[in-house]
Amino acid sequence: MDRPPLWGILALLLLVAGNVAIFASMAVRTAPDDAYTSRAALSTPASEGTASQAAMSETAAIEQPAALPSLLIYGDGYAAGNELGGRGTTGWPALIAERTGAELELAAVPRAGYASIGTTGENYLDLVQRRPATQATVTVLFGSRNDSDEDLALVQSNATQAVSLIRRDAPDTALVVVGPAWSGTDFPASLLAVRDAVRSAAEAGGAAFVDPLADGWFADRPELIAADAVSPTDEGHAYLAELLVPVVREALSQAAPATGPEG
């Protein structure tokens, strides 16, 4: 058999080389897009990622809601409310918290006073010891008419101790002491002595003092008192809130820059 001519062999080699080049070119063109994306991501400067994370952290910090001021109220049945009025959100403590933008903590026991023992076996001094005002922006001591038949010296002593404990546990709290209230004008003379003892303790402790007896809170508003002639109705609690909201708002303004929404 004759050998193929040399030029034929060369032509065959050129044809094979051309096909190899064509296939190689097609392989390069069909490389997956995500390979390019990955290379681009790897080439991003580290400083850009750090800056982005810092910006996100800063935004999250800005968006955190400010903590609400805390309102702590110690009181008797006027603060606790009952089935005749003032339970839950209809009570003056809850209404004040809502209108001043404060978070309420209520330590109120029916029949309690500075010396009078309430339905839980506690008086105000016990309540102050059990639930200290350590986190309170504003602290209110309310009452109490229940002390009218108690030993006046004990009322004076316990009121002074209660104020002192609050000052010790919460030196930055704005303290408001509200004297005893009465559902009418025929209050016993002993209640005036209780009022004076509580006011003396408040003044000694540098607390603001509110005098419901002198201000005649319920003197001419019998419709705000329930059939038991003692308990404020829901309307009576709304009335008490109207009287005390300005007092609490003023205390909040002294204790913290922001006092919540107007109401």
Beta strands, then each sheet from edge to edge (+ up, - down):
strand 1: 70-75
strand 2: 103-108
strand 3: 138-142
strand 4: 174-178
strand 5: 208-210
sheet 1: 2+ 1+ 3+ 4+ 5+
end
